[in-house]
């Protein structure tokens, strides 16, 4: 099961397919980002890594 690279929480395979970056990294999940802004949070964290 995939994990969030930011907080370590487990996420579903479907979540990972939608929100992972091109390297397969998850920079935000439901536990560490607001639902409405999860894609934007993931993009910002990916740029900062």
C-alpha positions in Angstrom: 0.0 0.0 0.0 1.4 3.4 -0.9 2.5 6.0 1.7 2.4 9.8 1.9 6.0 11.1 1.6 5.1 14.0 3.8 3.4 12.4 6.8 3.8 8.6 6.2 0.1 7.8 6.3 -1.1 4.9 4.1 -3.2 5.8 1.1 -5.2 3.7 -1.4 -3.8 2.6 -4.8 -6.5 4.8 -6.4 -5.4 7.9 -4.4 -1.8 7.3 -5.4 -2.8 7.0 -9.1 -4.5 10.4 -9.0 -2.3 12.4 -6.8 1.3 11.0 -7.2 3.8 13.0 -9.1 5.6 11.8 -12.2 8.1 9.9 -10.0 5.3 8.2 -8.0 5.9 10.4 -4.9 2.9 11.5 -2.8 3.5 14.9 -1.3 0.2 15.3 0.4 -2.7 13.0 1.6 -6.0 13.3 3.3 -4.3 13.3 6.7 -1.9 16.2 6.1 -3.8 18.4 3.6 -7.3 19.8 3.3 -9.4 17.9 0.8 -10.2 20.9 -1.3 -6.5 21.9 -1.6 -4.8 18.6 -1.8 -3.7 18.8 -5.5 -2.3 22.3 -4.9 -0.6 21.3 -1.7 1.0 18.3 -3.5 2.2 20.6 -6.3 3.7 23.1 -3.9 5.5 20.4 -1.9 6.8 18.7 -5.0 8.4 22.0 -6.2 10.0 22.5 -2.8 11.7 19.1 -2.7 
